[in-house]
Amino acid sequence: MARVFIVLGRFWALLVIVFLLAPIFVTVAVSFSPSAVFDFPVDRLSTRWYERLSRQSSFWEALGTSAWIASVSTLLAVALATPAAIAIATRAIPGARTLAGLLTSPLMMPGLVVGIAFLQAFRAVGLRDAQTCLVIAHVIITLPYIVRTLLASLHLFDFSLIDAARTLGSTWPGAVAKVLLPALFPAVVTGSAFAFLASFDNYSISLFLVDVTARTLPIQVLNYLETGADPTIAAISTILLCFTVLALLLADRIVGVRRLDLG
């Protein structure tokens, strides 16, 4: 009987995996369809929509804007989240638990509410530059991903190693740089990956902050769908999927899949 349940469990897990991956395979297949509509299954292959995408400069400009904003906001979030997570884990500041809850609060509110709040706040202080507003907003909404990942890693770290390094003559900053930060590197990579994807794919908050000079890729895709849907969207989705797979392979080469597992 136990073997039957194991087989049924594996079969159910396989169904779940197929259910989750089926839209991705359909999107990739549709991107190679010669039809002007979303036709599936595809009777023959064509690169028509990739050729059309290469001539859509608005998509590439939006892609560059999204990549730049996501990169800058992720770097700033890492610079802010790392000392904050260390201070929270070591109880170096009063109210560490309150600070931990405050840093994760952006995930607890609807994106539209946060977007409107950012819009009103930036208008109140007279900040009008769209890219600056986007970077600030994305830093705040990506902080929780990095902070929570680092805190999970810090809970497994033996802080007596810091004391041992100081006993051997190292200063506190030197011990942190030589002992703690290398141990946190896999967590930083993991948190940065989550933060980058959250920033790159953000729509609900960016909707209130973009303008004609700074438009992110999700907003550009929405605008394109409003004027007319064709498999060009499937083509750019496939390209983004390839970039995601390459990023995962690169992360595996840098830190390894097993070291990314924070338990």
Sequence and secondary structure as in RCSB ss.txt:
>XXXX:A:sequence
MARVFIVLGRFWALLVIVFLLAPIFVTVAVSFSPSAVFDFPVDRLSTRWYERLSRQSSFWEALGTSAWIASVSTL
LAVALATPAAIAIATRAIPGARTLAGLLTSPLMMPGLVVGIAFLQAFRAVGLRDAQTCLVIAHVIITLPYIVRTL
LASLHLFDFSLIDAARTLGSTWPGAVAKVLLPALFPAVVTGSAFAFLASFDNYSISLFLVDVTARTLPIQVLNYL
ETGADPTIAAISTILLCFTVLALLLADRIVGVRRLDLG
>XXXX:A:secstr
 HHHHHHHHHHHHHHHHHHHHHHHHHHHHHHT  SSS  SS SS   HHHHHHHT HHHHHHHHHHHHHHHHHHH
HHHHHHHHHHHHHHTT STTHHHHHHHHHGGGGS HHHHHHHHHHHHHHTT   HHHHHHHHHHHHHHHHHHHHH
HHHHTTS THHHHHHHHTT  HHHHIIIIIHHHHHHHHHHHHHHHHHHHHT  TTGGGT  SSS  HHHHHHHHH
HH   THHHHHHHHHHHHHHHHHHHHHHHT HHHH   
